[in-house]
Amino acid sequence: MINYQGENFTETEFYGREILEAIQLTNKFPTPKKVLLDMLEEMIHEQLDLIDKEELNNYIHAKKYVQTLTEDEVKNLCFEVKN
C-alpha cells in the first residue's frame, strides 16, 4: 500500500499510468515481463532530463514494482491497468 495525500493506493493503482504507458508503447498485449521492464527502463532514460524528479521516481518505482512480480502476475497487471 502507498499512502499519498492521505489516501491509500495499491502499487497497481498508484503506478498504473506509468505501466499503461509502457504497455501501449510496446504494441504487445499482454506484455511479457521482460519487454515491459525494458520499455520502462527506456522511458526512464529518455525522460531523465525532461520531467521533474517526483514524476521520474514514479517510473523508477513502477519498474521496481514490476520486477517483484511473476510472469503471470504481470499478465494480470496488464489487464488490470488497461481496464
Backbone torsions as a table, in degrees:
resi	resn	phi	psi	omega
1	MET	NA	141.5	177.4
2	ILE	-118.5	126.8	176.5
3	ASN	-97.1	119.4	-179.5
4	TYR	-132.3	118.3	179.9
5	GLN	51.8	43.5	175.3
6	GLY	81.7	0.2	178.7
7	GLU	-113.7	146.5	178.1
8	ASN	-98.4	134.4	179.4
9	PHE	-130.4	148.5	169.0
10	THR	-76.0	164.6	177.5
11	GLU	-61.0	-38.0	179.2
12	THR	-63.2	-43.8	178.3
13	GLU	-65.3	-43.1	-173.8
14	PHE	-72.7	-41.1	-177.4
15	TYR	-101.8	10.8	-177.4
16	GLY	-58.1	-38.9	-178.8
17	ARG	-63.4	-45.8	-179.7
18	GLU	-65.8	-41.7	-179.8
19	ILE	-66.9	-43.6	178.7
20	LEU	-62.3	-40.3	177.8
21	GLU	-60.1	-43.5	179.1
22	ALA	-65.0	-41.8	178.9
23	ILE	-60.5	-45.7	-178.2
24	GLN	-63.3	-33.9	-179.7
25	LEU	-74.2	-20.3	-179.1
26	THR	-80.7	-22.9	-175.5
27	ASN	60.4	26.1	176.3
28	LYS	-129.1	130.1	179.2
29	PHE	-142.5	129.1	-8.8
30	PRO	-67.7	151.2	-174.6
31	THR	-86.5	126.7	176.2
32	PRO	-61.4	150.6	-176.2
33	LYS	-54.1	-48.9	-177.3
34	LYS	-61.5	-42.0	179.9
35	VAL	-64.9	-42.3	179.4
36	LEU	-64.6	-43.2	178.1
37	LEU	-64.1	-41.7	178.3
38	ASP	-62.2	-41.2	-179.9
39	MET	-67.5	-42.2	177.7
40	LEU	-61.5	-41.1	177.6
41	GLU	-62.2	-44.7	178.6
42	GLU	-61.1	-42.9	179.9
43	MET	-63.6	-39.9	179.1
44	ILE	-60.6	-48.2	-178.1
45	HIS	-67.7	-38.3	179.9
46	GLU	-67.3	-32.1	-173.8
47	GLN	-101.2	3.5	-174.6
48	LEU	-47.5	-46.0	-177.3
49	ASP	-101.1	3.3	-173.9
50	LEU	-102.8	-24.0	-176.2
51	ILE	-121.6	162.3	-178.3
52	ASP	-71.4	164.5	-173.5
53	LYS	-60.6	-40.1	-178.9
54	GLU	-63.2	-44.5	179.9
55	GLU	-67.4	-39.9	177.2
56	LEU	-62.0	-40.3	177.5
57	ASN	-61.2	-33.5	177.3
58	ASN	-62.6	-40.0	177.0
59	TYR	-67.0	-41.2	179.6
60	ILE	-63.8	-45.8	179.8
61	HIS	-69.3	-33.4	176.0
62	ALA	-62.6	-42.1	177.9
63	LYS	-63.6	-44.6	179.2
64	LYS	-61.7	-38.3	177.8
65	TYR	-63.5	-47.8	-179.4
66	VAL	-61.1	-35.6	179.2
67	GLN	-60.7	-28.4	-177.6
68	THR	-79.8	-10.5	-174.4
69	LEU	-93.0	153.3	172.8
70	THR	-80.4	169.8	178.4
71	GLU	-59.4	-42.0	178.5
72	ASP	-65.6	-38.4	178.5
73	GLU	-66.7	-35.7	176.9
74	VAL	-65.8	-40.2	177.6
75	LYS	-59.9	-47.0	178.0
76	ASN	-63.2	-38.3	178.2
77	LEU	-60.3	-41.8	178.9
78	CYS	-56.7	-46.7	-179.9
79	PHE	-67.9	-38.3	-178.3
80	GLU	-65.5	-45.9	-178.8
81	VAL	-72.6	-27.6	177.8
82	LYS	-68.2	-37.0	179.7
83	ASN	-79.4	NA	NA
